[in-house]
Amino acid sequence: MNFSPAPHKDKDIRKLITELVRDGWVILGGRKHYKVRSPKGHTLSVSNSPGCPYALKHIEADVRRIKRIEENEFIVIHSTL
């Protein structure tokens, strides 16, 4: 039996979320949707059974967007000093 911290039915999405967990993201429980929280506190809601065939690409784009926001927050905080 393969253990994955990502409670998802799609293996590619499960793999992506497992990599995020290795990078310090945290999975928050849910029934039909669950949340993945970044190390800096931003959350991403993920459907447990997405009907969209592009769900993986949408999640990847959301993760990139969160990472970009977090990088910009860091730059803004340090540029005011």
Biopython code that builds the backbone (N, CA, C, O; Angstrom):
import numpy as np
from Bio.PDB.StructureBuilder import StructureBuilder

atoms = [
    (1, "MET", "N", (0.842, -1.175, 0.000)),
    (1, "MET", "CA", (0.000, 0.000, 0.000)),
    (1, "MET", "C", (0.890, 1.242, 0.000)),
    (1, "MET", "O", (1.816, 1.346, 0.804)),
    (2, "ASN", "N", (0.611, 2.175, -0.895)),
    (2, "ASN", "CA", (1.363, 3.421, -0.968)),
    (2, "ASN", "C", (0.732, 4.449, -0.057)),
    (2, "ASN", "O", (-0.451, 4.763, -0.188)),
    (3, "PHE", "N", (1.528, 4.981, 0.878)),
    (3, "PHE", "CA", (1.026, 6.031, 1.756)),
    (3, "PHE", "C", (1.366, 7.373, 1.147)),
    (3, "PHE", "O", (2.502, 7.617, 0.740)),
    (4, "SER", "N", (0.391, 8.222, 1.089)),
    (4, "SER", "CA", (0.608, 9.585, 0.631)),
    (4, "SER", "C", (-0.106, 10.520, 1.590)),
    (4, "SER", "O", (-1.242, 10.255, 1.982)),
    (5, "PRO", "N", (0.545, 11.612, 1.973)),
    (5, "PRO", "CA", (-0.141, 12.555, 2.839)),
    (5, "PRO", "C", (-1.261, 13.301, 2.127)),
    (5, "PRO", "O", (-2.070, 13.974, 2.766)),
    (6, "ALA", "N", (-1.308, 13.180, 0.811)),
    (6, "ALA", "CA", (-2.315, 13.896, 0.032)),
    (6, "ALA", "C", (-3.537, 13.005, -0.185)),
    (6, "ALA", "O", (-3.445, 12.006, -0.898)),
    (7, "PRO", "N", (-4.674, 13.346, 0.415)),
    (7, "PRO", "CA", (-5.875, 12.515, 0.274)),
    (7, "PRO", "C", (-6.602, 12.796, -1.026)),
    (7, "PRO", "O", (-7.735, 13.277, -1.009)),
    (8, "HIS", "N", (-5.975, 12.506, -2.143)),
    (8, "HIS", "CA", (-6.589, 12.836, -3.427)),
    (8, "HIS", "C", (-6.677, 11.607, -4.309)),
    (8, "HIS", "O", (-5.833, 10.714, -4.228)),
    (9, "LYS", "N", (-7.701, 11.560, -5.155)),
    (9, "LYS", "CA", (-7.920, 10.406, -6.018)),
    (9, "LYS", "C", (-7.030, 10.428, -7.255)),
    (9, "LYS", "O", (-6.668, 9.371, -7.773)),
    (10, "ASP", "N", (-6.675, 11.606, -7.732)),
    (10, "ASP", "CA", (-5.850, 11.740, -8.930)),
    (10, "ASP", "C", (-4.371, 11.606, -8.551)),
    (10, "ASP", "O", (-3.877, 12.323, -7.681)),
    (11, "LYS", "N", (-3.671, 10.678, -9.215)),
    (11, "LYS", "CA", (-2.281, 10.401, -8.815)),
    (11, "LYS", "C", (-1.353, 11.582, -9.085)),
    (11, "LYS", "O", (-0.408, 11.793, -8.325)),
    (12, "ASP", "N", (-1.591, 12.355, -10.137)),
    (12, "ASP", "CA", (-0.721, 13.496, -10.440)),
    (12, "ASP", "C", (-0.914, 14.622, -9.420)),
    (12, "ASP", "O", (0.054, 15.258, -9.001)),
    (13, "ILE", "N", (-2.149, 14.862, -9.029)),
    (13, "ILE", "CA", (-2.416, 15.871, -8.006)),
    (13, "ILE", "C", (-1.862, 15.397, -6.664)),
    (13, "ILE", "O", (-1.307, 16.187, -5.900)),
    (14, "ARG", "N", (-2.015, 14.106, -6.384)),
    (14, "ARG", "CA", (-1.475, 13.539, -5.150)),
    (14, "ARG", "C", (0.048, 13.706, -5.098)),
    (14, "ARG", "O", (0.609, 14.022, -4.049)),
    (15, "LYS", "N", (0.699, 13.492, -6.225)),
    (15, "LYS", "CA", (2.157, 13.647, -6.302)),
    (15, "LYS", "C", (2.560, 15.112, -6.057)),
    (15, "LYS", "O", (3.507, 15.379, -5.317)),
    (16, "LEU", "N", (1.847, 16.051, -6.673)),
    (16, "LEU", "CA", (2.132, 17.475, -6.486)),
    (16, "LEU", "C", (1.975, 17.872, -5.024)),
    (16, "LEU", "O", (2.835, 18.558, -4.472)),
    (17, "ILE", "N", (0.891, 17.448, -4.398)),
    (17, "ILE", "CA", (0.641, 17.830, -3.013)),
    (17, "ILE", "C", (1.651, 17.168, -2.080)),
    (17, "ILE", "O", (2.049, 17.766, -1.080)),
    (18, "THR", "N", (2.070, 15.941, -2.393)),
    (18, "THR", "CA", (3.101, 15.276, -1.602)),
    (18, "THR", "C", (4.405, 16.069, -1.662)),
    (18, "THR", "O", (5.092, 16.207, -0.650)),
    (19, "GLU", "N", (4.750, 16.591, -2.838)),
    (19, "GLU", "CA", (5.950, 17.420, -2.974)),
    (19, "GLU", "C", (5.809, 18.717, -2.172)),
    (19, "GLU", "O", (6.772, 19.183, -1.564)),
    (20, "LEU", "N", (4.607, 19.294, -2.175)),
    (20, "LEU", "CA", (4.381, 20.510, -1.394)),
    (20, "LEU", "C", (4.561, 20.236, 0.102)),
    (20, "LEU", "O", (5.131, 21.053, 0.825)),
    (21, "VAL", "N", (4.070, 19.080, 0.558)),
    (21, "VAL", "CA", (4.212, 18.723, 1.969)),
    (21, "VAL", "C", (5.691, 18.589, 2.326)),
    (21, "VAL", "O", (6.108, 18.996, 3.410)),
    (22, "ARG", "N", (6.483, 18.022, 1.420)),
    (22, "ARG", "CA", (7.929, 17.918, 1.651)),
    (22, "ARG", "C", (8.577, 19.295, 1.750)),
    (22, "ARG", "O", (9.592, 19.466, 2.425)),
    (23, "ASP", "N", (7.980, 20.276, 1.072)),
    (23, "ASP", "CA", (8.511, 21.645, 1.099)),
    (23, "ASP", "C", (7.992, 22.450, 2.286)),
    (23, "ASP", "O", (8.295, 23.636, 2.412)),
    (24, "GLY", "N", (7.215, 21.814, 3.155)),
    (24, "GLY", "CA", (6.770, 22.499, 4.361)),
    (24, "GLY", "C", (5.306, 22.913, 4.365)),
    (24, "GLY", "O", (4.851, 23.523, 5.332)),
    (25, "TRP", "N", (4.557, 22.600, 3.314)),
    (25, "TRP", "CA", (3.136, 22.914, 3.287)),
    (25, "TRP", "C", (2.401, 21.924, 4.191)),
    (25, "TRP", "O", (2.902, 20.827, 4.440)),
    (26, "VAL", "N", (1.218, 22.301, 4.686)),
    (26, "VAL", "CA", (0.452, 21.467, 5.612)),
    (26, "VAL", "C", (-0.925, 21.200, 5.013)),
    (26, "VAL", "O", (-1.557, 22.102, 4.463)),
    (27, "ILE", "N", (-1.383, 19.953, 5.124)),
    (27, "ILE", "CA", (-2.719, 19.593, 4.653)),
    (27, "ILE", "C", (-3.694, 19.747, 5.804)),
    (27, "ILE", "O", (-3.483, 19.215, 6.894)),
    (28, "LEU", "N", (-4.766, 20.481, 5.546)),
    (28, "LEU", "CA", (-5.837, 20.648, 6.519)),
    (28, "LEU", "C", (-7.027, 19.822, 6.034)),
    (28, "LEU", "O", (-7.360, 19.859, 4.849)),
    (29, "GLY", "N", (-7.662, 19.088, 6.925)),
    (29, "GLY", "CA", (-8.708, 18.142, 6.562)),
    (29, "GLY", "C", (-9.945, 18.760, 5.957)),
    (29, "GLY", "O", (-10.159, 19.971, 6.000)),
    (30, "GLY", "N", (-10.743, 17.891, 5.396)),
    (30, "GLY", "CA", (-12.007, 18.273, 4.805)),
    (30, "GLY", "C", (-12.669, 17.049, 4.206)),
    (30, "GLY", "O", (-12.045, 15.994, 4.093)),
    (31, "ARG", "N", (-13.916, 17.181, 3.827)),
    (31, "ARG", "CA", (-14.617, 16.033, 3.248)),
    (31, "ARG", "C", (-14.579, 16.097, 1.724)),
    (31, "ARG", "O", (-13.970, 15.239, 1.085)),
    (32, "LYS", "N", (-15.216, 17.094, 1.143)),
    (32, "LYS", "CA", (-15.229, 17.217, -0.312)),
    (32, "LYS", "C", (-14.103, 18.112, -0.807)),
    (32, "LYS", "O", (-13.649, 17.991, -1.944)),
    (33, "HIS", "N", (-13.667, 18.994, 0.048)),
    (33, "HIS", "CA", (-12.538, 19.871, -0.249)),
    (33, "HIS", "C", (-11.610, 19.840, 0.953)),
    (33, "HIS", "O", (-12.052, 19.665, 2.089)),
    (34, "TYR", "N", (-10.358, 20.008, 0.701)),
    (34, "TYR", "CA", (-9.421, 20.166, 1.795)),
    (34, "TYR", "C", (-8.507, 21.318, 1.446)),
    (34, "TYR", "O", (-8.456, 21.755, 0.297)),
    (35, "LYS", "N", (-7.794, 21.803, 2.426)),
    (35, "LYS", "CA", (-6.939, 22.962, 2.218)),
    (35, "LYS", "C", (-5.484, 22.562, 2.388)),
    (35, "LYS", "O", (-5.145, 21.679, 3.175)),
    (36, "VAL", "N", (-4.644, 23.233, 1.631)),
    (36, "VAL", "CA", (-3.210, 23.061, 1.744)),
    (36, "VAL", "C", (-2.656, 24.428, 2.125)),
    (36, "VAL", "O", (-2.855, 25.402, 1.399)),
    (37, "ARG", "N", (-1.961, 24.509, 3.263)),
    (37, "ARG", "CA", (-1.450, 25.779, 3.762)),
    (37, "ARG", "C", (0.047, 25.871, 3.502)),
    (37, "ARG", "O", (0.805, 24.944, 3.786)),
    (38, "SER", "N", (0.453, 27.009, 2.955)),
    (38, "SER", "CA", (1.874, 27.247, 2.684)),
    (38, "SER", "C", (2.604, 27.496, 3.999)),
    (38, "SER", "O", (1.965, 27.756, 5.018)),
    (39, "PRO", "N", (3.933, 27.419, 3.991)),
    (39, "PRO", "CA", (4.693, 27.680, 5.223)),
    (39, "PRO", "C", (4.459, 29.077, 5.796)),
    (39, "PRO", "O", (4.629, 29.284, 6.998)),
    (40, "LYS", "N", (4.070, 30.038, 4.954)),
    (40, "LYS", "CA", (3.835, 31.400, 5.433)),
    (40, "LYS", "C", (2.363, 31.678, 5.725)),
    (40, "LYS", "O", (2.008, 32.803, 6.076)),
    (41, "GLY", "N", (1.497, 30.661, 5.584)),
    (41, "GLY", "CA", (0.111, 30.805, 6.013)),
    (41, "GLY", "C", (-0.934, 30.985, 4.931)),
    (41, "GLY", "O", (-2.120, 31.031, 5.257)),
    (42, "HIS", "N", (-0.569, 31.090, 3.667)),
    (42, "HIS", "CA", (-1.572, 31.208, 2.608)),
    (42, "HIS", "C", (-2.192, 29.832, 2.374)),
    (42, "HIS", "O", (-1.499, 28.815, 2.422)),
    (43, "THR", "N", (-3.504, 29.808, 2.120)),
    (43, "THR", "CA", (-4.183, 28.531, 1.920)),
    (43, "THR", "C", (-4.689, 28.384, 0.497)),
    (43, "THR", "O", (-5.006, 29.354, -0.192)),
    (44, "LEU", "N", (-4.748, 27.120, 0.089)),
    (44, "LEU", "CA", (-5.244, 26.754, -1.227)),
    (44, "LEU", "C", (-6.285, 25.666, -1.016)),
    (44, "LEU", "O", (-5.991, 24.645, -0.395)),
    (45, "SER", "N", (-7.494, 25.868, -1.522)),
    (45, "SER", "CA", (-8.552, 24.882, -1.386)),
    (45, "SER", "C", (-8.512, 23.958, -2.603)),
    (45, "SER", "O", (-8.447, 24.415, -3.744)),
    (46, "VAL", "N", (-8.551, 22.643, -2.338)),
    (46, "VAL", "CA", (-8.458, 21.647, -3.410)),
    (46, "VAL", "C", (-9.648, 20.706, -3.305)),
    (46, "VAL", "O", (-9.953, 20.194, -2.228)),
    (47, "SER", "N", (-10.313, 20.483, -4.424)),
    (47, "SER", "CA", (-11.430, 19.546, -4.456)),
    (47, "SER", "C", (-10.890, 18.126, -4.408)),
    (47, "SER", "O", (-9.871, 17.819, -5.028)),
    (48, "ASN", "N", (-11.574, 17.263, -3.670)),
    (48, "ASN", "CA", (-11.125, 15.879, -3.556)),
    (48, "ASN", "C", (-11.416, 15.081, -4.822)),
    (48, "ASN", "O", (-10.746, 14.084, -5.089)),
    (49, "SER", "N", (-12.394, 15.502, -5.594)),
    (49, "SER", "CA", (-12.707, 14.811, -6.849)),
    (49, "SER", "C", (-13.078, 15.860, -7.902)),
    (49, "SER", "O", (-14.259, 16.060, -8.186)),
    (50, "PRO", "N", (-12.081, 16.529, -8.479)),
    (50, "PRO", "CA", (-12.381, 17.587, -9.444)),
    (50, "PRO", "C", (-12.962, 17.021, -10.738)),
    (50, "PRO", "O", (-12.538, 15.973, -11.226)),
    (51, "GLY", "N", (-13.933, 17.736, -11.272)),
    (51, "GLY", "CA", (-14.532, 17.318, -12.528)),
    (51, "GLY", "C", (-13.816, 17.905, -13.733)),
    (51, "GLY", "O", (-14.005, 17.449, -14.860)),
    (52, "CYS", "N", (-13.005, 18.904, -13.496)),
    (52, "CYS", "CA", (-12.303, 19.592, -14.571)),
    (52, "CYS", "C", (-11.064, 18.804, -14.989)),
    (52, "CYS", "O", (-10.268, 18.420, -14.132)),
    (53, "PRO", "N", (-10.884, 18.555, -16.285)),
    (53, "PRO", "CA", (-9.686, 17.827, -16.724)),
    (53, "PRO", "C", (-8.411, 18.648, -16.571)),
    (53, "PRO", "O", (-7.312, 18.101, -16.672)),
    (54, "TYR", "N", (-8.536, 19.929, -16.333)),
    (54, "TYR", "CA", (-7.370, 20.801, -16.188)),
    (54, "TYR", "C", (-7.092, 21.137, -14.720)),
    (54, "TYR", "O", (-6.367, 22.090, -14.434)),
    (55, "ALA", "N", (-7.650, 20.382, -13.806)),
    (55, "ALA", "CA", (-7.518, 20.681, -12.376)),
    (55, "ALA", "C", (-6.058, 20.740, -11.943)),
    (55, "ALA", "O", (-5.685, 21.615, -11.161)),
    (56, "LEU", "N", (-5.226, 19.829, -12.435)),
    (56, "LEU", "CA", (-3.813, 19.832, -12.053)),
    (56, "LEU", "C", (-3.144, 21.130, -12.469)),
    (56, "LEU", "O", (-2.403, 21.723, -11.684)),
    (57, "LYS", "N", (-3.392, 21.578, -13.683)),
    (57, "LYS", "CA", (-2.788, 22.825, -14.166)),
    (57, "LYS", "C", (-3.286, 24.017, -13.350)),
    (57, "LYS", "O", (-2.524, 24.947, -13.085)),
    (58, "HIS", "N", (-4.547, 23.997, -12.955)),
    (58, "HIS", "CA", (-5.101, 25.089, -12.148)),
    (58, "HIS", "C", (-4.448, 25.117, -10.771)),
    (58, "HIS", "O", (-4.117, 26.189, -10.264)),
    (59, "ILE", "N", (-4.259, 23.942, -10.160)),
    (59, "ILE", "CA", (-3.619, 23.875, -8.846)),
    (59, "ILE", "C", (-2.168, 24.333, -8.938)),
    (59, "ILE", "O", (-1.693, 25.069, -8.074)),
    (60, "GLU", "N", (-1.463, 23.900, -9.983)),
    (60, "GLU", "CA", (-0.068, 24.331, -10.169)),
    (60, "GLU", "C", (0.015, 25.844, -10.316)),
    (60, "GLU", "O", (0.909, 26.478, -9.756)),
    (61, "ALA", "N", (-0.920, 26.423, -11.069)),
    (61, "ALA", "CA", (-0.930, 27.878, -11.249)),
    (61, "ALA", "C", (-1.209, 28.585, -9.923)),
    (61, "ALA", "O", (-0.598, 29.612, -9.626)),
    (62, "ASP", "N", (-2.126, 28.042, -9.127)),
    (62, "ASP", "CA", (-2.424, 28.636, -7.820)),
    (62, "ASP", "C", (-1.217, 28.561, -6.891)),
    (62, "ASP", "O", (-0.940, 29.506, -6.152)),
    (63, "VAL", "N", (-0.502, 27.443, -6.926)),
    (63, "VAL", "CA", (0.700, 27.298, -6.094)),
    (63, "VAL", "C", (1.756, 28.306, -6.518)),
    (63, "VAL", "O", (2.378, 28.948, -5.671)),
    (64, "ARG", "N", (1.963, 28.452, -7.828)),
    (64, "ARG", "CA", (2.931, 29.444, -8.324)),
    (64, "ARG", "C", (2.525, 30.851, -7.893)),
    (64, "ARG", "O", (3.373, 31.653, -7.502)),
    (65, "ARG", "N", (1.230, 31.147, -7.966)),
    (65, "ARG", "CA", (0.722, 32.457, -7.573)),
    (65, "ARG", "C", (0.981, 32.710, -6.082)),
    (65, "ARG", "O", (1.415, 33.798, -5.704)),
    (66, "ILE", "N", (0.719, 31.714, -5.245)),
    (66, "ILE", "CA", (0.962, 31.861, -3.805)),
    (66, "ILE", "C", (2.444, 32.066, -3.539)),
    (66, "ILE", "O", (2.815, 32.923, -2.736)),
    (67, "LYS", "N", (3.297, 31.292, -4.202)),
    (67, "LYS", "CA", (4.746, 31.442, -3.999)),
    (67, "LYS", "C", (5.210, 32.827, -4.433)),
    (67, "LYS", "O", (6.053, 33.436, -3.775)),
    (68, "ARG", "N", (4.660, 33.328, -5.544)),
    (68, "ARG", "CA", (5.032, 34.660, -6.019)),
    (68, "ARG", "C", (4.579, 35.740, -5.032)),
    (68, "ARG", "O", (5.322, 36.682, -4.759)),
    (69, "ILE", "N", (3.379, 35.606, -4.507)),
    (69, "ILE", "CA", (2.873, 36.562, -3.509)),
    (69, "ILE", "C", (3.765, 36.554, -2.282)),
    (69, "ILE", "O", (4.114, 37.611, -1.756)),
    (70, "GLU", "N", (4.133, 35.370, -1.825)),
    (70, "GLU", "CA", (4.971, 35.275, -0.631)),
    (70, "GLU", "C", (6.360, 35.853, -0.863)),
    (70, "GLU", "O", (6.933, 36.464, 0.039)),
    (71, "GLU", "N", (6.905, 35.670, -2.056)),
    (71, "GLU", "CA", (8.208, 36.264, -2.374)),
    (71, "GLU", "C", (8.101, 37.784, -2.407)),
    (71, "GLU", "O", (8.995, 38.476, -1.918)),
    (72, "ASN", "N", (7.026, 38.312, -2.975)),
    (72, "ASN", "CA", (6.841, 39.759, -3.046)),
    (72, "ASN", "C", (6.611, 40.365, -1.669)),
    (72, "ASN", "O", (7.059, 41.480, -1.402)),
    (73, "GLU", "N", (5.919, 39.646, -0.793)),
    (73, "GLU", "CA", (5.739, 40.128, 0.569)),
    (73, "GLU", "C", (7.088, 40.270, 1.263)),
    (73, "GLU", "O", (7.319, 41.225, 2.004)),
    (74, "PHE", "N", (7.964, 39.320, 1.019)),
    (74, "PHE", "CA", (9.292, 39.354, 1.611)),
    (74, "PHE", "C", (10.079, 40.564, 1.095)),
    (74, "PHE", "O", (10.751, 41.254, 1.861)),
    (75, "ILE", "N", (9.984, 40.801, -0.188)),
    (75, "ILE", "CA", (10.695, 41.937, -0.790)),
    (75, "ILE", "C", (10.142, 43.253, -0.266)),
    (75, "ILE", "O", (10.914, 44.158, 0.050)),
    (76, "VAL", "N", (8.830, 43.381, -0.167)),
    (76, "VAL", "CA", (8.210, 44.609, 0.308)),
    (76, "VAL", "C", (8.603, 44.870, 1.752)),
    (76, "VAL", "O", (8.923, 46.007, 2.101)),
    (77, "ILE", "N", (8.589, 43.874, 2.581)),
    (77, "ILE", "CA", (8.941, 44.048, 3.990)),
    (77, "ILE", "C", (10.385, 44.543, 4.115)),
    (77, "ILE", "O", (10.673, 45.436, 4.911)),
    (78, "HIS", "N", (11.278, 43.962, 3.333)),
    (78, "HIS", "CA", (12.695, 44.326, 3.459)),
    (78, "HIS", "C", (13.049, 45.603, 2.714)),
    (78, "HIS", "O", (14.068, 46.221, 3.022)),
    (79, "SER", "N", (12.247, 46.014, 1.749)),
    (79, "SER", "CA", (12.573, 47.227, 1.028)),
    (79, "SER", "C", (12.207, 48.496, 1.841)),
    (79, "SER", "O", (12.702, 49.583, 1.543)),
    (80, "THR", "N", (11.349, 48.351, 2.855)),
    (80, "THR", "CA", (10.956, 49.503, 3.657)),
    (80, "THR", "C", (11.947, 49.816, 4.774)),
    (80, "THR", "O", (11.847, 50.857, 5.423)),
    (81, "LEU", "N", (12.888, 48.929, 4.993)),
    (81, "LEU", "CA", (13.846, 49.138, 6.086)),
    (81, "LEU", "C", (14.926, 50.110, 5.700)),
    (81, "LEU", "O", (15.813, 50.399, 6.503)),
]
sb = StructureBuilder()
sb.init_structure("model")
sb.init_model(0)
sb.init_chain("A")
sb.init_seg("    ")
for serial, (resi, resn, name, xyz) in enumerate(atoms, 1):
    if name == "N":
        sb.init_residue(resn, " ", resi, " ")
    sb.init_atom(name, np.array(xyz, "f"), 0.0, 1.0, " ", f" {name:<3s}", serial, name[0])
structure = sb.get_structure()
